[in-house]
Amino acid sequence: MAKHCVVIGVGPGLGLATVRRFLAAGYTVSMLARHEGRLASWRQELDGTTAYPADIAEIDAYRDVLGQIIADHGLPDVVVYNAAKASFGQYESISVDDFEKNFRINTTGLLVTAQVFGPLMAERGHGALMVTGNTGAMRGTPNFVGWSPSKAGQRILSESLARTLGPAGVHVAYIVVDALIDMPFARRGREDVPRDHFAQPDDLAESILSTALQPRSAWSFLVELRPFAETW
């Protein structure tokens, strides 16, 4: 029986690359995203996937979708939480509603994900929860004030989960992507930047898979990924 991976937050960049990489590793993959049309298209292209449209901001409905995934495919071996909302701007101009929605997607959504899968994985004695983040989780900068606090909260929540679930055999890791990911919107206005200065989605997905498959005697929690030319 194929192992099962759930990728939450599937978009055309890192999310879709992660789906493809786990498929190549022999997993069946449940894809979850808000955009139903794109999910349906990818589902037709990728054998071994199932699509679950959901809006994480609708917490109760989101929890129900996660339960449906378990009912349909069983408890996953790996969950990748790649969902994100980012609001940019200075502190004076950020809408409070938008600020709080960043927390709902980036932090509360992760908590609900852990509440659904974590106890069952711990009871089973194995599993992996990979959470993708960025440098907004590590430092505050003026234009990221609407976003970074929620990512920092996500990182601390992930660490709490790792300390709680690790002794039960469940590997939780926080993967910081310190880079522009190579996608069309990231290249706008940066046409002169060489390709290898961008993080390639397939390479990031490879690192997510390898982290999820680490042996128990050598688990990572905080994993930082960046192109060789990135300043840090």
GROMACS elastic network, one bead per residue, 0.5 to 0.9 nm:
[ bonds ]
;  ai    aj funct       b0    kb
    2    26     6  0.63981   500
    2    27     6  0.54751   500
    2    28     6  0.62203   500
    3    26     6  0.70580   500
    3    28     6  0.62218   500
    3    29     6  0.86496   500
    3    76     6  0.73379   500
    3    77     6  0.62529   500
    3    78     6  0.84332   500
    4    22     6  0.89343   500
    4    26     6  0.88464   500
    4    27     6  0.52684   500
    4    29     6  0.58838   500
    4    30     6  0.76755   500
    4    73     6  0.74991   500
    4    74     6  0.78746   500
    4    75     6  0.75593   500
    4    77     6  0.54061   500
    4    78     6  0.67037   500
    4    79     6  0.87011   500
    5    19     6  0.83780   500
    5    22     6  0.72025   500
    5    23     6  0.87508   500
    5    27     6  0.62850   500
    5    28     6  0.62426   500
    5    30     6  0.63291   500
    5    31     6  0.86619   500
    5    76     6  0.54116   500
    5    77     6  0.59009   500
    5    79     6  0.56802   500
    5    80     6  0.76168   500
    6    19     6  0.85019   500
    6    28     6  0.85499   500
    6    29     6  0.56289   500
    6    31     6  0.60950   500
    6    32     6  0.76052   500
    6    69     6  0.84663   500
    6    76     6  0.65009   500
    6    77     6  0.83133   500
    6    78     6  0.63936   500
    6    80     6  0.61753   500
    6    81     6  0.83389   500
    7    10     6  0.65722   500
    7    15     6  0.69939   500
    7    16     6  0.86481   500
    7    18     6  0.74663   500
    7    19     6  0.66565   500
    7    29     6  0.70854   500
    7    30     6  0.62640   500
    7    31     6  0.51637   500
    7    32     6  0.62416   500
    7    33     6  0.87286   500
    7    78     6  0.84533   500
    7    79     6  0.60043   500
    7    81     6  0.63525   500
    7    82     6  0.70305   500
    7    83     6  0.88843   500
    8    15     6  0.77323   500
    8    30     6  0.83239   500
    8    31     6  0.62554   500
    8    33     6  0.63661   500
    8    79     6  0.75841   500
    8    80     6  0.60491   500
    8    81     6  0.50176   500
    8    82     6  0.55208   500
    8    83     6  0.58135   500
    9    15     6  0.61805   500
    9    16     6  0.88905   500
    9    31     6  0.76954   500
    9    32     6  0.58125   500
    9    34     6  0.77351   500
    9    80     6  0.84956   500
    9    81     6  0.67647   500
    9    84     6  0.71618   500
   10    13     6  0.79998   500
   10    14     6  0.76003   500
   10    16     6  0.55109   500
   10    17     6  0.87869   500
   10    18     6  0.84406   500
   10    19     6  0.79123   500
   10    31     6  0.64184   500
   10    32     6  0.61603   500
   10    33     6  0.53720   500
   10    34     6  0.85290   500
   10    35     6  0.88575   500
   10    39     6  0.78948   500
   10    82     6  0.72015   500
   10    83     6  0.74504   500
   11    14     6  0.69200   500
   11    15     6  0.51241   500
   11    16     6  0.57265   500
   11    17     6  0.88241   500
   11    33     6  0.74504   500
   11    35     6  0.85764   500
   11    38     6  0.82663   500
   11    39     6  0.86141   500
   11    83     6  0.89887   500
   12    15     6  0.65979   500
   12    16     6  0.54358   500
   12    17     6  0.77106   500
   12    38     6  0.88154   500
   12   183     6  0.78716   500
   13    16     6  0.57745   500
   13    17     6  0.62635   500
   13    18     6  0.87182   500
   13   181     6  0.73785   500
   13   182     6  0.75031   500
   13   183     6  0.61788   500
   13   200     6  0.87349   500
   13   201     6  0.58916   500
   13   202     6  0.87147   500
   14    17     6  0.50445   500
   14    18     6  0.60207   500
   14    19     6  0.86489   500
   14    82     6  0.80772   500
   14   181     6  0.76860   500
   14   200     6  0.83497   500
   14   202     6  0.73422   500
   14   204     6  0.71390   500
   14   205     6  0.67013   500
   15    18     6  0.51689   500
   15    19     6  0.63964   500
   15    20     6  0.88444   500
   15    31     6  0.88509   500
   15    80     6  0.87884   500
   15    82     6  0.65033   500
   15    83     6  0.85306   500
   15   201     6  0.82524   500
   15   205     6  0.82089   500
   16    19     6  0.50022   500
   16    20     6  0.62887   500
   16    21     6  0.86522   500
   16    31     6  0.87706   500
   16    42     6  0.85108   500
   16   201     6  0.84202   500
   16   205     6  0.89935   500
   17    20     6  0.51249   500
   17    21     6  0.61585   500
   17    22     6  0.87338   500
   17   201     6  0.57244   500
   17   202     6  0.53590   500
   17   203     6  0.86610   500
   17   204     6  0.82228   500
   17   205     6  0.59349   500
   17   206     6  0.88216   500
   18    21     6  0.50861   500
   18    22     6  0.62358   500
   18    23     6  0.85072   500
   18    80     6  0.84317   500
   18   201     6  0.78764   500
   18   202     6  0.72717   500
   18   204     6  0.80399   500
   18   206     6  0.76897   500
   18   208     6  0.76388   500
   18   209     6  0.79223   500
   19    22     6  0.54537   500
   19    23     6  0.62018   500
   19    24     6  0.86901   500
   19    29     6  0.65414   500
   19    30     6  0.84222   500
   19    31     6  0.74591   500
   19    46     6  0.89950   500
   19    49     6  0.82948   500
   19   205     6  0.83438   500
   20    23     6  0.50955   500
   20    24     6  0.61858   500
   20    25     6  0.87177   500
   20    29     6  0.88019   500
   20    46     6  0.79290   500
   20   202     6  0.85279   500
   20   205     6  0.85513   500
   21    24     6  0.50633   500
   21    25     6  0.63379   500
   21    26     6  0.89339   500
   21    27     6  0.89781   500
   21   202     6  0.74482   500
   21   205     6  0.63741   500
   21   206     6  0.67555   500
   21   209     6  0.74584   500
   22    26     6  0.65265   500
   22    27     6  0.55156   500
   22    28     6  0.76643   500
   22    29     6  0.72062   500
   22   205     6  0.84760   500
   22   206     6  0.88548   500
   22   209     6  0.70168   500
   23    26     6  0.52162   500
   23    28     6  0.61481   500
   23    29     6  0.66605   500
   23    46     6  0.84884   500
   23    47     6  0.83967   500
   23    48     6  0.69996   500
   23    49     6  0.80908   500
   24    27     6  0.73004   500
   25   209     6  0.86659   500
   27    48     6  0.77162   500
   28    47     6  0.86005   500
   28    48     6  0.50173   500
   28    49     6  0.59575   500
   28    50     6  0.82809   500
   28    73     6  0.88396   500
   29    48     6  0.63109   500
   29    50     6  0.65046   500
   29    51     6  0.87500   500
   30    48     6  0.85283   500
   30    49     6  0.55934   500
   30    51     6  0.60335   500
   30    52     6  0.71952   500
   30    69     6  0.73165   500
   30    73     6  0.84419   500
   31    39     6  0.74344   500
   31    43     6  0.84197   500
   31    49     6  0.68576   500
   31    50     6  0.60183   500
   31    52     6  0.59689   500
   31    53     6  0.81672   500
   32    35     6  0.88776   500
   32    39     6  0.77756   500
   32    50     6  0.86263   500
   32    51     6  0.60993   500
   32    53     6  0.56149   500
   32    54     6  0.65296   500
   32    65     6  0.88653   500
   33    36     6  0.71479   500
   33    38     6  0.88021   500
   33    39     6  0.70531   500
   33    51     6  0.81382   500
   33    52     6  0.67924   500
   33    53     6  0.51925   500
   33    54     6  0.57143   500
   33    55     6  0.70977   500
   33    56     6  0.84342   500
   33    83     6  0.79304   500
   34    39     6  0.84441   500
   34    52     6  0.84621   500
   34    53     6  0.52066   500
   34    55     6  0.50217   500
   34    56     6  0.77467   500
   35    38     6  0.57641   500
   35    39     6  0.63804   500
   35    40     6  0.88505   500
   35    53     6  0.64954   500
   35    54     6  0.79588   500
   35    55     6  0.86467   500
   36    39     6  0.51544   500
   36    40     6  0.61620   500
   36    41     6  0.87191   500
   36    51     6  0.81944   500
   36    52     6  0.78312   500
   36    53     6  0.51890   500
   36    54     6  0.80548   500
   37    40     6  0.52051   500
   37    41     6  0.63438   500
   37    42     6  0.88039   500
   37    53     6  0.88727   500
   38    41     6  0.50761   500
   38    42     6  0.62396   500
   38    43     6  0.84874   500
   39    42     6  0.51861   500
   39    43     6  0.59844   500
   39    44     6  0.86888   500
   39    50     6  0.87749   500
   39    51     6  0.58233   500
   39    52     6  0.76566   500
   39    53     6  0.72228   500
   40    44     6  0.63925   500
   40    45     6  0.88472   500
   40    50     6  0.87950   500
   40    51     6  0.65387   500
   40    52     6  0.89310   500
   40    53     6  0.89157   500
   41    44     6  0.53116   500
   41    45     6  0.65343   500
   41    46     6  0.88792   500
   42    46     6  0.60052   500
   42    49     6  0.84630   500
   42    51     6  0.83223   500
   43    46     6  0.53521   500
   43    47     6  0.71555   500
   43    48     6  0.83561   500
   43    49     6  0.58765   500
   43    50     6  0.61892   500
   43    51     6  0.61685   500
   44    47     6  0.72189   500
   44    49     6  0.85877   500
   46    49     6  0.60878   500
   46    50     6  0.89594   500
   47    50     6  0.86413   500
   52    65     6  0.72034   500
   52    66     6  0.89108   500
   52    69     6  0.80859   500
   53    65     6  0.83809   500
   54    57     6  0.87988   500
   54    58     6  0.80817   500
   54    61     6  0.74911   500
   54    62     6  0.60167   500
   54    65     6  0.71237   500
   55    58     6  0.56081   500
   55    59     6  0.78879   500
   55    61     6  0.77867   500
   55    62     6  0.64563   500
   55   105     6  0.88951   500
   56    59     6  0.57331   500
   56    60     6  0.87295   500
   56    61     6  0.78983   500
   56    62     6  0.53971   500
   56    63     6  0.84749   500
   56    83     6  0.83719   500
   56   104     6  0.77121   500
   56   105     6  0.59634   500
   56   108     6  0.88478   500
   56   109     6  0.60577   500
   57    60     6  0.88614   500
   57    61     6  0.88702   500
   57    62     6  0.77602   500
   57   101     6  0.72898   500
   57   104     6  0.59864   500
   57   105     6  0.58740   500
   57   108     6  0.87334   500
   57   109     6  0.74830   500
   58    61     6  0.56099   500
   58    62     6  0.60199   500
   58    63     6  0.87012   500
   59    63     6  0.61207   500
   59    64     6  0.86416   500
   59   104     6  0.84214   500
   59   108     6  0.83845   500
   59   109     6  0.72310   500
   59   112     6  0.77346   500
   60    63     6  0.51437   500
   60    64     6  0.63506   500
   60    65     6  0.88301   500
   61    64     6  0.50327   500
   61    65     6  0.63499   500
   61    66     6  0.88684   500
   62    65     6  0.51050   500
   62    66     6  0.64604   500
   62    67     6  0.87526   500
   62   109     6  0.83352   500
   62   112     6  0.84107   500
   62   113     6  0.88484   500
   63    66     6  0.52402   500
   63    67     6  0.63857   500
   63    68     6  0.87542   500
   63   109     6  0.89981   500
   63   112     6  0.67176   500
   63   113     6  0.74559   500
   63   116     6  0.72316   500
   64    67     6  0.50420   500
   64    68     6  0.62216   500
   64    69     6  0.87732   500
   65    69     6  0.63006   500
   65    70     6  0.88356   500
   66    69     6  0.51105   500
   66    70     6  0.65952   500
   66    71     6  0.87859   500
   66   113     6  0.75350   500
   66   116     6  0.70664   500
   66   117     6  0.82962   500
   67    70     6  0.52213   500
   67    71     6  0.62917   500
   67    72     6  0.86953   500
   67   116     6  0.72248   500
   67   117     6  0.88235   500
   68    72     6  0.60252   500
   68    73     6  0.84856   500
   69    72     6  0.51088   500
   69    73     6  0.59227   500
   69    74     6  0.71016   500
   69    75     6  0.79898   500
   69    76     6  0.86870   500
   70    73     6  0.53587   500
   70    75     6  0.51033   500
   70    76     6  0.73334   500
   70   117     6  0.87904   500
   71    74     6  0.58296   500
   71    75     6  0.81474   500
   73    76     6  0.77028   500
   75   117     6  0.73990   500
   75   120     6  0.75387   500
   75   121     6  0.75044   500
   76    79     6  0.66751   500
   76   117     6  0.80218   500
   76   121     6  0.82571   500
   76   127     6  0.74783   500
   76   128     6  0.87023   500
   77   121     6  0.80461   500
   77   126     6  0.75051   500
   77   128     6  0.63650   500
   77   129     6  0.87305   500
   78   127     6  0.58305   500
   78   129     6  0.59249   500
   78   130     6  0.75483   500
   78   212     6  0.71049   500
   79   113     6  0.88305   500
   79   117     6  0.85040   500
   79   127     6  0.81788   500
   79   128     6  0.62100   500
   79   130     6  0.61743   500
   79   131     6  0.83647   500
   80    83     6  0.89130   500
   80   128     6  0.82638   500
   80   129     6  0.59078   500
   80   131     6  0.58835   500
   80   132     6  0.75308   500
   80   208     6  0.83566   500
   81    84     6  0.87776   500
   81   109     6  0.89109   500
   81   110     6  0.69691   500
   81   113     6  0.81973   500
   81   129     6  0.73379   500
   81   130     6  0.61348   500
   81   132     6  0.62934   500
   82   106     6  0.88790   500
   82   130     6  0.83538   500
   82   131     6  0.62969   500
   82   132     6  0.52840   500
   82   133     6  0.77991   500
   83   105     6  0.69507   500
   83   106     6  0.66488   500
   83   109     6  0.82932   500
   83   110     6  0.86131   500
   83   131     6  0.88914   500
   83   132     6  0.81353   500
   84   102     6  0.76965   500
   84   105     6  0.61723   500
   84   106     6  0.53522   500
   84   132     6  0.88436   500
   84   133     6  0.84862   500
   84   151     6  0.88264   500
   85   101     6  0.77914   500
   85   102     6  0.53601   500
   85   103     6  0.83915   500
   85   104     6  0.88772   500
   85   105     6  0.62074   500
   85   106     6  0.64561   500
   85   147     6  0.75465   500
   86   102     6  0.64860   500
   86   106     6  0.88587   500
   86   144     6  0.82834   500
   86   146     6  0.72364   500
   86   147     6  0.52454   500
   86   148     6  0.84265   500
   87    94     6  0.78030   500
   87    98     6  0.71449   500
   87    99     6  0.72126   500
   87   102     6  0.72817   500
   87   143     6  0.89222   500
   87   144     6  0.72680   500
   87   145     6  0.80799   500
   87   146     6  0.51184   500
   87   147     6  0.54566   500
   88    94     6  0.77187   500
   88   143     6  0.56153   500
   88   144     6  0.53596   500
   88   145     6  0.70137   500
   88   146     6  0.57536   500
   88   147     6  0.67723   500
   89    92     6  0.81912   500
   89    93     6  0.64648   500
   89    94     6  0.61961   500
   89   142     6  0.74571   500
   89   144     6  0.64020   500
   89   145     6  0.68419   500
   89   146     6  0.66924   500
   90    93     6  0.56817   500
   90    94     6  0.65304   500
   90   142     6  0.57683   500
   90   143     6  0.51021   500
   90   144     6  0.74122   500
   90   145     6  0.64466   500
   90   146     6  0.77429   500
   91    94     6  0.55651   500
   91    95     6  0.89045   500
   91   142     6  0.72384   500
   91   143     6  0.77802   500
   91   144     6  0.86666   500
   91   145     6  0.59504   500
   91   146     6  0.71283   500
   92    95     6  0.86779   500
   94    97     6  0.86036   500
   94    98     6  0.71379   500
   94    99     6  0.66835   500
   94   145     6  0.80531   500
   94   146     6  0.62086   500
   95    98     6  0.51404   500
   95    99     6  0.60410   500
   95   100     6  0.86045   500
   95   146     6  0.83751   500
   96   100     6  0.61183   500
   96   101     6  0.85226   500
   96   146     6  0.88628   500
   97   100     6  0.52537   500
   97   101     6  0.61969   500
   97   102     6  0.88620   500
   98   102     6  0.64550   500
   98   146     6  0.77494   500
   99   102     6  0.54184   500
   99   103     6  0.70387   500
   99   145     6  0.86719   500
   99   146     6  0.53220   500
   99   147     6  0.71767   500
   99   150     6  0.84363   500
  100   103     6  0.51979   500
  100   104     6  0.63887   500
  100   105     6  0.89492   500
  100   146     6  0.86827   500
  100   150     6  0.84631   500
  101   105     6  0.62674   500
  101   106     6  0.83780   500
  102   105     6  0.54142   500
  102   106     6  0.58057   500
  102   107     6  0.77377   500
  102   146     6  0.74895   500
  102   147     6  0.63145   500
  102   149     6  0.87858   500
  102   150     6  0.60913   500
  102   151     6  0.84890   500
  103   106     6  0.52127   500
  103   107     6  0.50269   500
  103   108     6  0.61941   500
  103   109     6  0.82444   500
  103   147     6  0.82173   500
  103   149     6  0.80282   500
  103   151     6  0.78987   500
  103   153     6  0.80101   500
  103   154     6  0.83382   500
  104   107     6  0.58073   500
  104   109     6  0.60095   500
  104   110     6  0.88219   500
  104   150     6  0.84241   500
  105   108     6  0.60977   500
  105   109     6  0.50967   500
  105   110     6  0.76465   500
  105   150     6  0.87124   500
  106   109     6  0.60395   500
  106   110     6  0.65577   500
  106   147     6  0.89643   500
  106   150     6  0.61321   500
  106   151     6  0.64038   500
  106   153     6  0.83756   500
  106   154     6  0.63286   500
  107   110     6  0.52237   500
  107   111     6  0.64043   500
  107   112     6  0.88904   500
  107   150     6  0.61593   500
  107   151     6  0.71191   500
  107   152     6  0.88789   500
  107   153     6  0.63328   500
  107   155     6  0.85723   500
  107   157     6  0.75134   500
  108   112     6  0.62826   500
  108   113     6  0.85698   500
  108   154     6  0.82870   500
  109   112     6  0.51961   500
  109   113     6  0.61735   500
  109   114     6  0.86832   500
  110   114     6  0.62080   500
  110   115     6  0.85828   500
  110   131     6  0.82958   500
  110   154     6  0.73743   500
  110   157     6  0.82255   500
  110   158     6  0.82818   500
  111   114     6  0.51316   500
  111   115     6  0.61437   500
  111   116     6  0.87480   500
  111   154     6  0.87085   500
  111   157     6  0.75637   500
  111   158     6  0.87177   500
  111   161     6  0.89414   500
  112   116     6  0.62627   500
  112   117     6  0.86790   500
  113   116     6  0.53406   500
  113   117     6  0.62097   500
  113   118     6  0.77743   500
  114   117     6  0.52818   500
  114   119     6  0.78683   500
  114   129     6  0.82032   500
  114   161     6  0.78215   500
  115   118     6  0.56958   500
  115   119     6  0.68580   500
  116   119     6  0.71078   500
  116   120     6  0.76033   500
  117   120     6  0.55691   500
  117   121     6  0.60887   500
  117   122     6  0.86263   500
  117   129     6  0.89731   500
  118   121     6  0.51639   500
  118   122     6  0.60573   500
  118   123     6  0.85579   500
  118   127     6  0.84775   500
  118   129     6  0.85054   500
  118   161     6  0.85894   500
  118   165     6  0.72052   500
  118   170     6  0.78061   500
  119   122     6  0.50381   500
  119   123     6  0.60890   500
  119   124     6  0.85798   500
  119   165     6  0.83252   500
  120   123     6  0.50443   500
  120   124     6  0.61709   500
  120   125     6  0.85234   500
  121   124     6  0.50157   500
  121   125     6  0.60311   500
  121   126     6  0.57335   500
  121   127     6  0.55878   500
  121   128     6  0.83265   500
  121   165     6  0.86484   500
  121   168     6  0.83321   500
  121   169     6  0.81048   500
  121   170     6  0.65861   500
  122   126     6  0.63589   500
  122   127     6  0.76508   500
  122   165     6  0.65240   500
  122   166     6  0.85690   500
  122   167     6  0.87090   500
  122   168     6  0.51467   500
  122   169     6  0.64683   500
  122   170     6  0.61827   500
  123   126     6  0.81349   500
  123   168     6  0.76430   500
  124   127     6  0.81682   500
  124   168     6  0.87140   500
  124   169     6  0.86069   500
  125   168     6  0.57960   500
  125   169     6  0.51204   500
  125   170     6  0.68974   500
  126   168     6  0.72813   500
  126   171     6  0.77128   500
  127   169     6  0.68551   500
  127   171     6  0.62628   500
  127   172     6  0.86358   500
  127   212     6  0.86202   500
  128   169     6  0.85992   500
  128   170     6  0.54243   500
  128   172     6  0.58179   500
  128   173     6  0.80638   500
  128   212     6  0.59041   500
  128   213     6  0.82610   500
  129   158     6  0.89935   500
  129   162     6  0.88517   500
  129   170     6  0.74660   500
  129   171     6  0.61698   500
  129   173     6  0.65678   500
  129   174     6  0.87488   500
  129   212     6  0.75982   500
  130   171     6  0.79870   500
  130   172     6  0.58273   500
  130   173     6  0.50907   500
  130   174     6  0.62333   500
  130   175     6  0.71847   500
  130   208     6  0.71653   500
  130   209     6  0.89831   500
  130   211     6  0.80642   500
  130   212     6  0.67873   500
  131   154     6  0.85468   500
  131   155     6  0.83632   500
  131   158     6  0.73978   500
  131   172     6  0.76252   500
  131   173     6  0.61666   500
  131   175     6  0.60239   500
  131   176     6  0.86151   500
  132   173     6  0.84988   500
  132   174     6  0.59987   500
  132   176     6  0.61611   500
  132   177     6  0.72306   500
  132   208     6  0.85873   500
  133   136     6  0.77595   500
  133   137     6  0.67324   500
  133   151     6  0.67446   500
  133   152     6  0.88693   500
  133   154     6  0.80382   500
  133   155     6  0.75281   500
  133   174     6  0.66886   500
  133   175     6  0.56673   500
  133   177     6  0.60538   500
  133   178     6  0.86176   500
  134   137     6  0.58671   500
  134   138     6  0.77160   500
  134   148     6  0.88548   500
  134   151     6  0.75613   500
  134   175     6  0.75177   500
  134   178     6  0.55547   500
  134   179     6  0.79588   500
  134   224     6  0.84768   500
  135   138     6  0.51246   500
  135   139     6  0.65286   500
  135   140     6  0.87931   500
  135   148     6  0.81659   500
  135   151     6  0.85441   500
  135   152     6  0.89453   500
  135   176     6  0.62554   500
  135   177     6  0.67984   500
  135   178     6  0.54907   500
  135   179     6  0.84691   500
  135   224     6  0.88767   500
  136   139     6  0.55977   500
  136   140     6  0.64118   500
  136   141     6  0.78750   500
  136   144     6  0.70617   500
  136   145     6  0.89009   500
  136   147     6  0.71488   500
  136   149     6  0.76096   500
  136   150     6  0.86349   500
  136   151     6  0.60926   500
  136   152     6  0.68451   500
  136   176     6  0.89246   500
  136   178     6  0.88374   500
  137   140     6  0.79535   500
  137   147     6  0.88436   500
  137   148     6  0.56542   500
  137   149     6  0.70977   500
  137   150     6  0.76582   500
  137   153     6  0.74572   500
  137   154     6  0.74832   500
  137   155     6  0.62731   500
  137   156     6  0.88523   500
  137   176     6  0.79084   500
  138   148     6  0.80254   500
  138   151     6  0.82368   500
  138   152     6  0.63510   500
  138   155     6  0.84090   500
  138   176     6  0.87747   500
  139   148     6  0.73399   500
  139   149     6  0.88858   500
  139   152     6  0.80031   500
  140   143     6  0.87257   500
  140   144     6  0.68029   500
  140   145     6  0.67409   500
  140   148     6  0.61618   500
  140   149     6  0.76429   500
  141   144     6  0.54559   500
  141   145     6  0.65137   500
  141   148     6  0.79382   500
  142   145     6  0.56477   500
  142   146     6  0.89945   500
  143   146     6  0.76572   500
  143   147     6  0.87818   500
  144   147     6  0.53159   500
  144   148     6  0.55727   500
  144   149     6  0.85033   500
  145   148     6  0.56852   500
  145   149     6  0.68084   500
  146   149     6  0.71126   500
  146   150     6  0.80199   500
  147   150     6  0.56983   500
  147   151     6  0.65694   500
  147   152     6  0.88943   500
  148   151     6  0.50263   500
  148   152     6  0.60120   500
  148   153     6  0.84616   500
  149   152     6  0.50778   500
  149   153     6  0.61349   500
  149   154     6  0.85365   500
  150   154     6  0.60981   500
  150   155     6  0.86963   500
  151   155     6  0.62091   500
  151   156     6  0.86903   500
  152   155     6  0.50776   500
  152   156     6  0.63363   500
  152   157     6  0.85431   500
  153   156     6  0.51755   500
  153   157     6  0.60152   500
  153   158     6  0.84584   500
  154   157     6  0.50516   500
  154   158     6  0.60498   500
  154   159     6  0.86370   500
  154   174     6  0.88550   500
  155   158     6  0.50129   500
  155   159     6  0.62680   500
  155   160     6  0.87272   500
  155   174     6  0.65239   500
  155   222     6  0.89251   500
  156   159     6  0.50077   500
  156   160     6  0.62570   500
  156   161     6  0.86122   500
  157   160     6  0.50742   500
  157   161     6  0.62048   500
  157   162     6  0.85890   500
  158   161     6  0.50064   500
  158   162     6  0.60627   500
  158   163     6  0.86496   500
  158   172     6  0.68673   500
  158   173     6  0.71106   500
  158   174     6  0.65049   500
  158   221     6  0.87717   500
  159   163     6  0.62111   500
  159   164     6  0.85665   500
  159   172     6  0.77233   500
  159   173     6  0.78386   500
  159   174     6  0.77591   500
  159   221     6  0.75275   500
  159   222     6  0.86490   500
  160   163     6  0.52462   500
  160   164     6  0.62069   500
  160   165     6  0.85513   500
  161   164     6  0.50484   500
  161   165     6  0.57618   500
  161   166     6  0.78057   500
  161   172     6  0.67728   500
  162   165     6  0.53556   500
  162   166     6  0.52728   500
  162   167     6  0.85711   500
  162   170     6  0.77141   500
  162   171     6  0.66063   500
  162   173     6  0.70308   500
  162   221     6  0.73758   500
  163   166     6  0.56143   500
  163   167     6  0.73442   500
  163   172     6  0.84458   500
  164   167     6  0.67842   500
  164   168     6  0.78244   500
  164   170     6  0.89277   500
  165   168     6  0.52978   500
  165   169     6  0.66773   500
  165   170     6  0.52502   500
  165   171     6  0.71204   500
  165   172     6  0.74856   500
  166   169     6  0.51877   500
  166   171     6  0.55132   500
  166   172     6  0.70041   500
  167   170     6  0.72785   500
  167   171     6  0.88929   500
  168   171     6  0.88519   500
  169   216     6  0.78473   500
  171   212     6  0.73462   500
  171   214     6  0.87907   500
  171   216     6  0.81210   500
  171   219     6  0.72469   500
  171   220     6  0.84442   500
  171   221     6  0.81633   500
  172   212     6  0.84086   500
  172   219     6  0.88637   500
  172   220     6  0.83678   500
  172   221     6  0.65077   500
  173   211     6  0.77167   500
  173   212     6  0.80015   500
  173   219     6  0.84001   500
  173   220     6  0.63965   500
  173   222     6  0.60412   500
  173   223     6  0.72725   500
  174   220     6  0.86102   500
  174   221     6  0.58266   500
  174   222     6  0.50753   500
  174   223     6  0.62016   500
  174   224     6  0.84901   500
  175   207     6  0.89633   500
  175   208     6  0.76100   500
  175   211     6  0.89415   500
  175   221     6  0.79464   500
  175   222     6  0.60529   500
  175   224     6  0.58586   500
  175   225     6  0.73203   500
  176   222     6  0.73795   500
  176   223     6  0.59849   500
  176   225     6  0.60810   500
  176   226     6  0.84938   500
  177   180     6  0.82948   500
  177   181     6  0.84481   500
  177   199     6  0.83433   500
  177   204     6  0.81241   500
  177   223     6  0.85266   500
  177   224     6  0.61289   500
  177   225     6  0.50066   500
  177   226     6  0.61736   500
  178   199     6  0.85850   500
  178   224     6  0.69870   500
  178   225     6  0.59684   500
  178   226     6  0.50105   500
  178   227     6  0.80475   500
  178   230     6  0.77631   500
  178   232     6  0.82957   500
  179   197     6  0.84611   500
  179   198     6  0.65690   500
  179   199     6  0.59493   500
  179   225     6  0.77490   500
  179   226     6  0.54957   500
  179   227     6  0.67810   500
  179   230     6  0.68923   500
  180   183     6  0.84376   500
  180   186     6  0.65394   500
  180   187     6  0.86875   500
  180   197     6  0.82404   500
  180   198     6  0.54345   500
  180   199     6  0.60419   500
  180   200     6  0.88680   500
  180   226     6  0.87610   500
  180   227     6  0.89258   500
  181   186     6  0.67956   500
  181   187     6  0.89516   500
  181   198     6  0.56193   500
  181   200     6  0.60659   500
  181   201     6  0.65068   500
  181   204     6  0.89715   500
  182   185     6  0.84638   500
  182   186     6  0.63483   500
  182   187     6  0.70132   500
  182   195     6  0.76438   500
  182   197     6  0.88920   500
  182   198     6  0.53222   500
  182   199     6  0.58041   500
  182   200     6  0.54741   500
  182   201     6  0.67260   500
  183   186     6  0.53682   500
  183   187     6  0.64841   500
  183   198     6  0.89411   500
  183   200     6  0.85526   500
  183   201     6  0.83827   500
  184   187     6  0.52307   500
  184   188     6  0.66539   500
  185   188     6  0.54093   500
  185   189     6  0.89501   500
  186   189     6  0.81446   500
  186   190     6  0.75848   500
  186   198     6  0.89391   500
  187   191     6  0.59905   500
  187   192     6  0.89681   500
  187   193     6  0.81342   500
  187   198     6  0.89694   500
  188   191     6  0.65991   500
  189   192     6  0.82734   500
  190   193     6  0.54958   500
  190   194     6  0.88775   500
  191   194     6  0.79715   500
  192   195     6  0.89843   500
  193   196     6  0.84551   500
  193   197     6  0.67981   500
  193   198     6  0.81882   500
  194   197     6  0.55610   500
  194   198     6  0.75306   500
  195   198     6  0.56623   500
  195   199     6  0.84394   500
  195   200     6  0.85482   500
  196   199     6  0.71480   500
  196   200     6  0.78730   500
  196   227     6  0.72285   500
  196   228     6  0.82845   500
  196   229     6  0.82225   500
  197   227     6  0.58676   500
  197   228     6  0.72162   500
  197   229     6  0.58119   500
  197   230     6  0.70091   500
  198   226     6  0.84739   500
  198   227     6  0.63834   500
  198   229     6  0.87269   500
  198   230     6  0.85348   500
  199   202     6  0.87429   500
  199   203     6  0.73672   500
  199   204     6  0.71014   500
  199   225     6  0.83945   500
  199   226     6  0.65860   500
  199   227     6  0.56420   500
  200   203     6  0.53368   500
  200   204     6  0.63704   500
  200   205     6  0.87024   500
  200   227     6  0.86490   500
  201   204     6  0.51317   500
  201   205     6  0.60907   500
  201   206     6  0.86063   500
  202   205     6  0.50325   500
  202   206     6  0.62131   500
  202   207     6  0.88456   500
  203   206     6  0.50359   500
  203   207     6  0.65403   500
  203   208     6  0.88424   500
  204   207     6  0.51907   500
  204   208     6  0.63783   500
  204   209     6  0.88032   500
  204   225     6  0.74421   500
  204   226     6  0.89921   500
  205   209     6  0.62505   500
  205   210     6  0.86216   500
  206   209     6  0.52092   500
  206   210     6  0.61932   500
  206   211     6  0.86187   500
  207   210     6  0.50524   500
  207   211     6  0.60309   500
  207   212     6  0.85068   500
  207   225     6  0.82904   500
  208   211     6  0.52062   500
  208   212     6  0.61951   500
  208   213     6  0.87022   500
  209   212     6  0.51271   500
  209   213     6  0.62715   500
  209   214     6  0.88053   500
  210   213     6  0.51066   500
  210   214     6  0.62505   500
  211   214     6  0.52647   500
  211   219     6  0.77208   500
  211   220     6  0.71173   500
  211   221     6  0.89994   500
  211   223     6  0.83620   500
  212   215     6  0.88886   500
  212   219     6  0.88116   500
  213   216     6  0.88732   500
  214   217     6  0.82130   500
  214   218     6  0.65021   500
  214   219     6  0.58435   500
  214   220     6  0.78671   500
  215   218     6  0.56159   500
  215   219     6  0.65013   500
  216   219     6  0.57390   500
  220   223     6  0.67176   500
  226   229     6  0.81002   500
  226   230     6  0.62817   500
  226   231     6  0.89693   500
  226   232     6  0.89716   500
  227   230     6  0.54384   500
  228   231     6  0.85433   500
